[in-house]
Amino acid sequence: MNIIVTGGAGFIGSNFVRMALSQRPEWRVIVVDALTYAGNLENLDGLEKTYSGRYRFAKADVADSAAIEKLFEQESPSIVVHFAAESHVDRSVLGPMDFVRTNVLGTATLLDAARKSWRDKAGRFLQISTDEVYGALGDTGAFTEATPLAPSSPYSASKASADLLALAYHKTFGLDVVITRCCNNYGPYQFPEKLIPFMISRFVDGEKLPVYGNGMNVRDWIHVEDHNRGVLLAIEKGRPGEVYNLGARCERNNIDIVRSLLKLLLTAKGKPAVDLDSHITFVKDRPGHDWRYAIDPSKAERELGFRPEVRFEEGLAKTVQWYLENEKWWRDVQSGAYRDYVSKVYGA
Ligand SMILES: NC(=O)c1ccc[n+]([C@@H]2O[C@H](COP(=O)([O-])OP(=O)(O)OC[C@H]3O[C@@H](n4cnc5c(N)ncnc54)[C@H](O)[C@@H]3O)[C@@H](O)[C@H]2O)c1
């Protein structure tokens, strides 16, 4: 069975590709990725050799309808798992149009190719989405699948638009679409502009760790492997036209995350984990910074049997170790463009 994984050279997608190839021997995986600043072939190193005949990489832009339709013709996929996206909120504030193009037009292009290709065949489209489509919460409550969409940033608005298109293709054309909405992921191969790897790289470089506002914003965290376990379950057990929230019931303030990282990093370097705040600098909050996200995964637990397995403290410790052991990997992805971006967002 052929399965197309878009965005498979990115953080979550590459972890998914490895999990799918090792756990689903009957699948042949075709990674479709445009290799933007966030896509990195090194994330897929060794797969060609280990899984020869069951793995293909195709460089293509999901918004390029000719390229996508050709891939559907060549590969006749039974499943599309759509991870490809412009994914960073801060970048969506600096340049929203890339988000509209990839996340909205790109998703529409894939949905339409699937509609044409699956006219008389079975096929499932898994739309990977985010809890950010629900907007922000106050101090209590959690997002359920019935929470109205109220995105705050161009990123989350573009993801909400993509989700609505996916649902419309289900209602209008009967396309078998399932949507998963997940909270903040962490783990290996995450681009070093996202909170956890960014803070680790700053520490290794001997720089202070910049925290937005007062650091009290709350995010709900999940290890990337648990997210991908949920995606596999949604592919295999999800009901057509349904949305499933994926989360691990793990809310943390940003400042607590940074302090936990500092403890792990100082200990790893053989230094006393004291006076943590002397390593932190508070910077001006970003516009439209959502206060709190918390996701209620009850439906996925009930209907899919979803159970996260990685405890946050263990997952964070392993993640820190991975970035310390794979410094060459994150130094390689820190391109010139990335450095410009960091200075635009955080100042020189
Ligand atoms: N990172 C998180 O915490 C999180 C949480 C919930 C949902 N998500 C969703 O999961 C998906 C993957 O997120 P991620 O953190 O791995 O992102 P990422 O930025 O690490 O990777 C995105 C990948 O998509 C590729 N891509 C971008 N534009 C493309 C285009 N036009 N055509 C083809 N490929 C393109 C990039 O090259 C890259 O490989 C996204 O849809 C995101 O919205 C992420």
The ligand as an SDF file (V2000), in Angstrom:
LIG
                    3D

 44 48  0  0  0  0  0  0  0  0999 V2000
    5.3600   21.5360   15.8660 N   0  0  0  0  0  0  0  0  0  0  0  0
    4.2620   21.4650   16.6040 C   0  0  0  0  0  0  0  0  0  0  0  0
    4.3180   21.6090   17.8260 O   0  0  0  0  0  0  0  0  0  0  0  0
    2.9150   21.1840   15.9630 C   0  0  0  0  0  0  0  0  0  0  0  0
    1.7980   21.0120   16.7830 C   0  0  0  0  0  0  0  0  0  0  0  0
    0.5730   20.7040   16.1700 C   0  0  0  0  0  0  0  0  0  0  0  0
    0.4840   20.5770   14.7990 C   0  0  0  0  0  0  0  0  0  0  0  0
    1.6000   20.7810   14.0230 N   0  0  0  0  0  0  0  0  0  0  0  0
    1.4540   20.6160   12.5790 C   0  0  0  0  0  0  0  0  0  0  0  0
    2.2760   19.5190   12.2010 O   0  0  0  0  0  0  0  0  0  0  0  0
    2.7960   19.7190   10.8840 C   0  0  0  0  0  0  0  0  0  0  0  0
    4.3000   19.5720   10.8910 C   0  0  0  0  0  0  0  0  0  0  0  0
    4.8730   20.5220   11.7910 O   0  0  0  0  0  0  0  0  0  0  0  0
    6.4430   20.5730   12.0500 P   0  0  0  0  0  0  0  0  0  0  0  0
    6.6620   21.2180   13.3610 O   0  0  0  0  0  0  0  0  0  0  0  0
    7.0420   19.2640   11.7540 O   0  0  0  0  0  0  0  0  0  0  0  0
    6.8680   21.5950   10.8990 O   0  0  0  0  0  0  0  0  0  0  0  0
    8.2870   21.8680   10.2210 P   0  0  0  0  0  0  0  0  0  0  0  0
    8.2980   23.3270    9.9310 O   0  0  0  0  0  0  0  0  0  0  0  0
    9.3940   21.2670   11.0210 O   0  0  0  0  0  0  0  0  0  0  0  0
    8.2160   21.0430    8.8560 O   0  0  0  0  0  0  0  0  0  0  0  0
    7.4090   21.4220    7.7990 C   0  0  0  0  0  0  0  0  0  0  0  0
    7.8370   20.6390    6.5640 C   0  0  0  0  0  0  0  0  0  0  0  0
    6.9820   21.0130    5.4840 O   0  0  0  0  0  0  0  0  0  0  0  0
    7.7830   21.2740    4.3430 C   0  0  0  0  0  0  0  0  0  0  0  0
    7.0880   22.2690    3.5050 N   0  0  0  0  0  0  0  0  0  0  0  0
    6.8330   23.5790    3.8070 C   0  0  0  0  0  0  0  0  0  0  0  0
    6.2030   24.1740    2.7860 N   0  0  0  0  0  0  0  0  0  0  0  0
    6.0310   23.2160    1.8260 C   0  0  0  0  0  0  0  0  0  0  0  0
    5.4350   23.2080    0.5350 C   0  0  0  0  0  0  0  0  0  0  0  0
    4.8800   24.3250    0.0170 N   0  0  0  0  0  0  0  0  0  0  0  0
    5.4240   22.0400   -0.1660 N   0  0  0  0  0  0  0  0  0  0  0  0
    5.9840   20.9180    0.3480 C   0  0  0  0  0  0  0  0  0  0  0  0
    6.5840   20.8690    1.5460 N   0  0  0  0  0  0  0  0  0  0  0  0
    6.6050   22.0070    2.2790 C   0  0  0  0  0  0  0  0  0  0  0  0
    9.0960   21.8070    4.8850 C   0  0  0  0  0  0  0  0  0  0  0  0
   10.1520   21.6740    3.9430 O   0  0  0  0  0  0  0  0  0  0  0  0
    9.2760   20.9410    6.1160 C   0  0  0  0  0  0  0  0  0  0  0  0
    9.9300   19.7360    5.7900 O   0  0  0  0  0  0  0  0  0  0  0  0
    2.3090   21.0900   10.4400 C   0  0  0  0  0  0  0  0  0  0  0  0
    1.1740   20.9110    9.6450 O   0  0  0  0  0  0  0  0  0  0  0  0
    1.9360   21.7820   11.7500 C   0  0  0  0  0  0  0  0  0  0  0  0
    0.9130   22.7260   11.5450 O   0  0  0  0  0  0  0  0  0  0  0  0
    2.8050   21.0760   14.5710 C   0  0  0  0  0  0  0  0  0  0  0  0
  1  2  1  0
  2  3  2  0
  2  4  1  0
  4  5  1  0
  4 44  2  0
  5  6  2  0
  6  7  1  0
  7  8  2  0
  8  9  1  0
  8 44  1  0
  9 10  1  0
  9 42  1  0
 10 11  1  0
 11 12  1  0
 11 40  1  0
 12 13  1  0
 13 14  1  0
 14 15  2  0
 14 16  1  0
 14 17  1  0
 17 18  1  0
 18 19  2  0
 18 20  1  0
 18 21  1  0
 21 22  1  0
 22 23  1  0
 23 24  1  0
 23 38  1  0
 24 25  1  0
 25 26  1  0
 25 36  1  0
 26 27  1  0
 26 35  1  0
 27 28  2  0
 28 29  1  0
 29 30  1  0
 29 35  2  0
 30 31  1  0
 30 32  2  0
 32 33  1  0
 33 34  2  0
 34 35  1  0
 36 37  1  0
 36 38  1  0
 38 39  1  0
 40 41  1  0
 40 42  1  0
 42 43  1  0
M  CHG  2   8   1  16  -1
M  END
$$$$
